[in-house]
Amino acid sequence: MLSFSLFIACLAAAAQDHLPPVGQWREHLPYNSAIDLAAVAGKVYCATPYSLFSVDPGDNSIERYSRVTRLGETGISTIGADEAGLKLLVAYNNSNLDILYGDDIVNIPDIKRDNMIGDKTVYQVYSRGNFFYLSTGLGVIVVDADRYEIKDTWLIGNGGNQVKVNAVSSDGGFFYAATEEGLKKAASNAPNLADHNYWQTISGTNGCKNIMNLGGRMLMEKNDSLFIQNGAVWTLFYRDGWPLVNSCISGNKIVLSERQSGGGARVLILAADGSVSRTLEHTGAVSFPRKALLLNNDPWVADQYAGLSHVGTSDAYTNYSPNSPQAIAGGEIRVYNNKFYGTAGSVNDAWNYQYNGDGIFVFAEGQWENVNRYQYPEIDSLLDFISLTVDRRDETAWVGSYGGGLLHIGEGPSFEIFKQGYLGNAIGDPGSYRVAGLAFDREHNLWISNFGAAEPLRVRKADGSWARFSLPFALFENALSQILVDENNYKWVVSPLGNGLICFDHGASVENMGDDRWKMYGTGSGNGNLPSADVLCIAEDKSGFIWVGSSDGIAVIQCPGQAFAATGCDAVWPVVPQGNFAGYLFKGEEVRSIAVDGADRKWVATQNGVFLVSASGEKVLARFNETNSPLLSNDVKKIAIDGKTGEVYFATLKGICSFRGDATEGGETNENVLVFPNPVPPGFSGTIAIRGLVNNAMVKITELDGRLVYQARALGGQANWDGKNYRGQKIASGTYLVLVSEEGGKERTATKIFFIAN
C-alpha cells in the first residue's frame, strides 16, 4: 500500500470537507506558500499565490476562500485591510478585485475589464477613511469601499504619463506616492489629485520602494534603508546592510522582512526610535519572509516557503498550513482505488524540461501527502515528474521524470530510481533519461515511453527484467509520451511533436520480437484518418473504442481489434448536428485530455474549459468554464475521474479543482447500495445520489405502502434524484424505500431514505 510520510507543520489544519454532494465543487489549491497577510476583526488573512485563507487566533480555526466559495478569481497579487471598516480588499493578478465584509464578497471587475493599455497590476493596498488606494503600474487607483466602485484614477507620472507606483500613504495633510520616478507628494485637499500638476517629485528619492506613516512622520524605504522626514529633509533612520523584502508599520512599530542572497532570512521589529526590539530567525517559520505584522503584539509571518506562522512571546512558533498539495498539477493526474495522484512537472510546447521540483502528491481520505526533493534529498536529481501509473498488485506508484528517469515509490516511503542500464539517454543529451508515459498491461508488465532515446519504447517485465524496442518508423526526436493498454492488450502510444499515434502488439511474448506488429496512425484516408498528426491524448471507452484528442479535434477508432488487419481501421470523426460544435466534434479545438465516466460519457479538457459529451460523441451535454462555474481556469490540462464516487478532477493552469459528477462505475451486484445524503436534511435542494448499483439499473422510490414516488435509470452505477415526486413536488418528511432491479431482473428492496422536513 502506498504510504507517504505526511509533512505536517507544528499545527496542521483540519482535513478538507468530506465528499461534496452531486453537482457541487471543491478546490485543491496549494496553501503552503504565503505571499501577503493582513488583519481584520481579530482574524489574520493570508494570501497565497493562488488563493486565501484566514486564521482565528481565538480557536485556531482556519477558513479557506476560493472561487468555490465565491471569490472572483484564482491567483492573488496582494491584499489590504480597512481595519476600521472591517473590510479586506483582495487584488488578483489580472487586476480583478474583491472586497470581503463579514460573510459578504463583492466583486469589482472594472480595472480588469478596462481596455486601458499598460500595467494594471496592483502592487500594494493602502486604506484611509472609506477608501482603498491601490498602487499599480498605471498610477494610483482609488476604490470607494462603501459604494464598492472605482472612484478615481491618478496618472501622476511626469507629464501626466503612467508610472509604476510601489506604495501610497498619507500624513493627513499630504498624500505620498513611492514611484519609479521617485517619491511624489500632493496636498490632500488639492482640487484634482488626478491632475499630475498637483504632484511634486521630491529630489533625491530615486529608488524609493515604500512610504509609511510612523506616528504622523513619514518613513521612506529607499535602497534597503529607511529615511525619516524632518521638515523638508530626509535623514537616515535605519540601515543594517541586509536586503529588504518588505517593510510596514504594524502596532505602532516598524516590521522589516529581510533576506540575503545566500539564503539567510529574518524578521526585525523596530521601536518607534529605530532600535531593534525583536529579531525572528526561526528557520521553520522564516525562510523567505514576504511580510510580517503584529496582532496583539505577537508577530505573524507570511513566508514564501514556510507558509503562515504565529510567533509567541517565548519565540516558539505555530505554523498554519492548510493541508493541500505542494503545487498545481502540470503533468499526469490519475485516480486509483479512491486515491487521487498528481504530478507537478510539465514540459513546454517543444518538449523541453522546466526544472520543476515540486514532485508528486496524493489525496486520500481528506488528506494530502507530498513527496518531493525538498523533503526527500534522495530524489533530488529527479525533476519534472510528468507521468504516473499505479501497480494494482500492491498499489505502489511508478512515476516518470522528464530527464531524471523512473521512480518507484514504496512503503515508508522507499525509493527505487531507474536510469542508466535500464533506460536510454536522450540523443544529444547524455545525462537526460526522459520518461514521458507509463502503463501496466494485463500481465503486469510496465511499459515506458523513453522519450528521445534511440530505442524509445521500454518495458519492465513482471519478473523485474527489462526489454527495449526499436521503432520501425522514423519519428521526429523519437518522441513518445502517453501509453494506453486496451482490452486486446495492444499498446497505443502517443507520439507528440506532430508524429501521430502508434499501435503496438508484442505478440505471444515480449521476448519474441519476431511476431511484433506495429501500426502508425496519421492523417488522411487509409493512413489512420486522424484530424491532425499532432496527437495530445488518448482514452478507451466502455465499448473498447479508442478516442484520440488532437490539436484539431477528436477522432474515434471504433475497430481497434482490426488495427493490424490488411484493410486497416481508420478513425472516424464524430459529428455533432447542433450546438457548440455543429459539424465535426471539437473541430478547431485543442483536446488536451479525455476521461470516460461510469455512464460512458466523455469529459474533454480544452483551453476553453471542460465539455461533457454523450457516450457516442454526438451531443454536447454540458460545458464548464470560469463564467458559469467555479472552474479555476478555462485552460484545462488534464482530467481524471474517481469511478467509485463520480468525482471528476480537473488540472488547470491555476490549480486543481473537482466536480461531483452524477455517474459512477457499476458494480457486479446491487448488494452495497449507498444513498448520499441520508438522512436528507431540511432545506436540501441538491441531488440525492444512489450509488453502488449495477450498470444501468432501474431504481424506484416508493412510500412504505409501495406507492411509486419516482423512478430513474442509473448512469453507470449511480442514480440521481432531486427529492421530488413525478409531479415535480417536494416530498414530505418520512421514510421511503429504494427498489432496484437489474436489466430484465427481479426487483428487490435495496435500502431506505429518510427525509426530515423543514
Helices and strands as residue ranges (DSSP letters): E 11-12, E 25-28, E 36-40, E 43-47, E 52-56, E 61-65, G 67-69, E 76-82, E 87-92, E 97-101, E 104-108, H 110-113, E 122-128, E 131-136, E 140-144, E 149-154, G 158-160, E 165-170, E 174-179, E 182-187, G 196-198, E 200-201, E 208-214, E 217-222, E 225-230, E 233-238, E 244-250, E 253-259, E 265-270, E 276-280, E 289-295, E 298-303, E 307-311, E 317-321, E 333-336, E 339-343, E 360-364, E 367-371, G 377-379, E 385-391, E 396-403, E 405-410, E 414-418, E 433-440, E 446-451, E 457-460, E 466-469, G 476-478, E 483-485, E 491-495, E 500-505, G 513-515, E 517-521, E 535-540, E 546-550, E 553-557, G 560-562, E 575-576, E 583-584, E 593-596, E 602-606, E 609-613, E 620-624, E 636-641, E 647-652, E 655-660, E 674-676, E 688-691, E 698-702, E 708-713, E 718-721, E 734-741, E 748-755
